[in-house]
């Protein structure tokens, strides 16, 4: 890689570092209106925030103006609201059928959980099913799931062992369902199957105390999930903190200084290499000629770099004419008087046109 490409790579890397340490964890909204849900730590928006901006299990997707949360078993639910102070989130099904998602939901490996669960057995009752055949208490236990039912069958969810034993003889058992509920009394107060959303909670990371103080929660480092509260109040726009600015300056400024020094050195080298020979100050040694003939060039000593590579010196390992490093089997020519050496082909072409050593500008004797 030549120097300009290397410098371009370093510039791109330093710009990346600057962006990562200053802009990486700003608040985001899938819906830019005031009603849009604000996404901040421990949640992160996939394809917008780097991984350290969020806590495992809190990955959020933007689908247009809709904000969705990814749960285990590839279940995607729409975020209705996030209560950062209380550490809870309200979720709904974008297709309007939460029971269909809940039947496959397993939060055992998720940081999210429900306060209570209502246990249901789900039955598919094909054809005509007359609930009047059962007594009034039995009919009360039957919870029709409209979004799972069709013209030819009806799906019921029941949470009574007595009801299950009666239904099993008339209907086909589909499966069991642990339905999240905020009320410990469950269906005795309000059937959770009729809720338009479910509420889930999280204990870790504990960012609720930070939110209650009007401060922001953030990860301490990019390689661990320990969190801390910011030391000062932060507005909802989440401008850069003093810590972010200091960290970015400590990293980026030295990089740019190094790049500037490299550029200056490279341009000076190029200028020196391409500038014409200076006027000689000693007539005897610096006489400018129109070139050296081939017969004279053939008389200069030459050698071949052997397999051992011992002739490749640490302080003289590059041909200053073509700028290629010497390697095994290269043929080198030594100039008399100054003893500078170059690729034989390179120095012959040079001396035919210039007549002086490319390094010291002395005419070979």
N, C-alpha and C positions, 0 to 999 in steps of 0.2 A: 504494500500500500504506500503510494507516494505521499509527500507531506501535505499537499492541498486536500487530498481525500481524508487523510488522518485528522486534519484540523476541522474539516466539515463534520466528521463523525463526532469529534469532541464537542463541537458547538451544539450539535443535535442532542447529544447526551446531557450537556449542561442545561439546555432548555427543558429537556424532559424532567431533570431533577428539580428545576425551579417550579415547574407546573405541579409535580407530585407533592412538593412540600408546602405549596401555598394554596393551590386551588382544589386539591383532591377531595376534600370532605365538606364542601359547601352544601347547604340545604338544596333540595331539588323538589320540583313539583312536576308531575306528569301533566296536570292541568294547571296552566299558568294563571288562572283566575284566582280571585280571593278565596273561592270555595275549595280550591284544590288542596289535597292532603299534603302536608309538609313531610318530606322524608329526611330524617336525620338519624344519627347514631342512636340505637344499635342497628337500625335498618340501613340498607344500601341499595341503590338502584343498579341492577346489572347493566353493563355496557355504558355506565356513566361514572360510577365510583369505583376506584381500586378496591381490592379485597380488604385491606386494612381499615377501610371506612365503615365496615359493618361487622356485626357479630355473627358467627356461624348459625344458620337457621333463620336469618332475617333478610333473605334475598327478595327484593322487590323488582317487578317488571313494569315497564311503561308500555301500554298498548293504546296508542293514541293519547287520549286524555284520561284513560282509565288506569288506575293504580292497582296492581295485582300482587298477591303474596304467594310464593311457592312453598307448599307444604309437602311432607313425605308422601310417597306413592304417586308423585307427579300430580298432585291435586293443586289446582290453581283457583284461588278465591279472590274476589274483589274486595279491596280495602274501603270500608265506609268511613272509618275514623280511627285515629290513633290517639290514645290518651297517655302522653309521655309521663305525666305526673303520677298517674295511677298504675302505669305499666300494664296497660291492657289495650286490645285492638278489637274492633268490630269488623266482621267479615260476612260477605254475602256471596251468593252464587250468581255469576253474570247470566246464567241460563234460567234463573228463577226456580231452581230445584235443589235446595240445600240437602234434603235427605239422600239424594242420589250420591252426593259427594261424601256425606258423613258415613255412609255404609262402608266406604273404602278408606276412611280416615284412621290413621294410627299415629298418635302423637308421642309414642314411647321414646322415640329418638329425636324429639324436637324440644327446644327450650320453651315452647308454648304449651299451655295446658288449660283445661276448663276447671272452674271452681267446683262444679258438680256435674254429674252425668245421670241422665235418665236412660234406663235400659229398656230397649224395645225388642220384640220379636216381630219380624216382617213376614206377612203372608200375602200370597197372590190368590185371590178368590175369583176364579173364572166364571163367566156367565152371570146369571142373576143370583145375587146373594142378598137374602132378606134378613136384615138385622132385627126385624120384628120377631123373628123366631126365637130370639133370646130375650131374657128378661131385661128390665130397664137398666139394672146395674151393669149387665154384660154389654149392652149397647153403648153405655157411657165409656166403657173401656176401649171400644173400637175407635182408632184414630185413622181416618181415611187420609191417605197420602195422594192428593189430587194429581200432583205432577208426575207420579209414577203410574197412575191409573190410565186406562184407555176405555173405549166403548165396549170392548169385549171382556174386560176384566177390571177388578178393583183391587188396589193394594192397601192393606191395613197394617198399622203398627199397633201392637198391644204390649202393655207392660205389666200384665197380671198373669201369674202362673195358671190361675184358673181359666182365664180366657184363652190362653195358649192351648191348654188341653182340649178345649171345646173346638177351637178353630182347626186344630191339626187334623181333625176327621173330615172337614169340609173343604179346606183350602190347602194350597201347597206352600210349605215353609220356604222362604227365600233366604233368610239370614237374620243375624242379630245386629243390633245397632246401638252403640253408646253415644247418645246425643248430648252435646254440651249444653249446660243449663246454668244460669246465674242464680236460680232460686232453689234452695234445698228442698222445698215442698213439691217442686216439679209440677205435674199436671193437676194437682189439687188446687193450684192457684191459677196458672195459665199454661196451657199446653205449649211446650217449647217448639213443637213441630209447626206452630203457626207463626213463629217469629220470622221476620224477614232477614234476620242476620243472627250470627252466633258471636259470643264474646270469649276471647281467649286471653290469658294472662301470661306474664313471664316474671321470673325471679332474678335471673341473671341475663345480662349485666344489670346491676342496680343503678339505674340512671334516674329513677323517680325522685330521690332526694335532691339531685342537681336541678331537675326541672322545677321542683317546688321552691327552690331558692332563686329561681329566675336565671340560673346558670346553665351551661351546656355540658353535656357528658362527652368525653372523648377517650380514645385509646391512648395509653401511655407511650407505646412504641408500636412499630409496624410488625414486630415479631412475637408479640404476646397479646393477650386479650384482657390485660388488667386495665381498668378504667379509672378516670379521675374527673373531678369537676373543674371547670375552668376557674381561674382565680378572680375573674371579674364578670360582671353582667355582660351578656352578648345580645345584640339586637337580632331580630328575626332574620335580617339579611345575612347574618353570619359573616361579617367582614373579617379580614385576616387579623389574627391575634398577634400580639407582640412576639409570642413564642414562634409562630409560623414565620414571621418576617425575619426574626433573628436567625432562625435555623436556615432559611433559604439564603440569607446573605452570607452566613458562615460557609456554606457549601458552594454557592454560585460565584461569589466574588473571586476567590482564589483560582477557580477554574478559568474565568475570563482573563485574569491577569496572566496566567500561564499561557493561554492561547495568544494573547497579545505579544508576549515575549517571543513565542515560537514564530509568529508571523513576521515580526521585525527581523529576527535572525534569518529566516528563510529568504525574505526579500533582499536583504543585504548580501546573502550568499549568491543569489541569482544575479544581482547587479554586478557583483565582482566577477562572476564567472563569464558574463556576457560582454563586459566592457572591453574596448580595444586595448592593445598593448600600449603602455605608457612610453613616452619618449625616453630614450636611453640617456642616462647621465654620465656613463663611462663608455667612451667610444669603442674601446678595445673589446669589452665584454658584451655590450648591448647593441651592437650594430644591427639595424633592421634590414632584413633581406627579403627578397621576393619568394624565397622558398629553397629547399634543399633537394638536390636531384636524387633519383632512385639509387644510383650507384653508391653515393655516400650513405644513404639510409641503410643499404644492405650491409655496410661495414660495421654498423652499431651492434653491440653484443645482444643476443637474445637467449631466452631460456624457457623451458616448459615446466609448469607447476606439476610436480609428481603426485603420486597417490597419497603420500604422507601429508601433503598440504603444508609442509614446514615453511615454504617460501611465501605463504600468505601471512604477512605480518599484521599484528594487531593495530599498528598505527599507520599501515599502508596496505589496505585491503580492498581499495576501490580505484578503478580507473577514473581519473578526474575529467576525462574527455567524454566518455559515454555514460559515466556515473554508475556502471554495473560493477558488482562485487566480483573479485577474482575467484575462480574456482578451478578445480583439478582439470588438467590438460589445457588450460589457457596458455597461449604463447605471449610472453611479455618481452618488451624491448627496453634496454637501459640506455639513457642518453649520456654521452661522455661529458665530463666536466661537472655537471650538476648531479648526475647519478639518479635522477628521477626516472621512474619506470611507469609504463603504460601498456595497454594492449598493443601488440605490434601493428595490427591493421589500423587501429585508431590513430596512433602517433605518426605513422607514415603519411596518412591522409592530412593530418594536421600540419606536419613540417613541410610538405610539398606546397601548401598554401601560405603558411605563416613564417616558417623558418626559425621560430624561437620555441623554447620549452613552454608548454601550456601553464606550468606552475610558476616558474621563476622568471620567465621571459628572457633567459640567457640563450645565446646562439650556441648550439652544440659545437664543440671543436672537432 
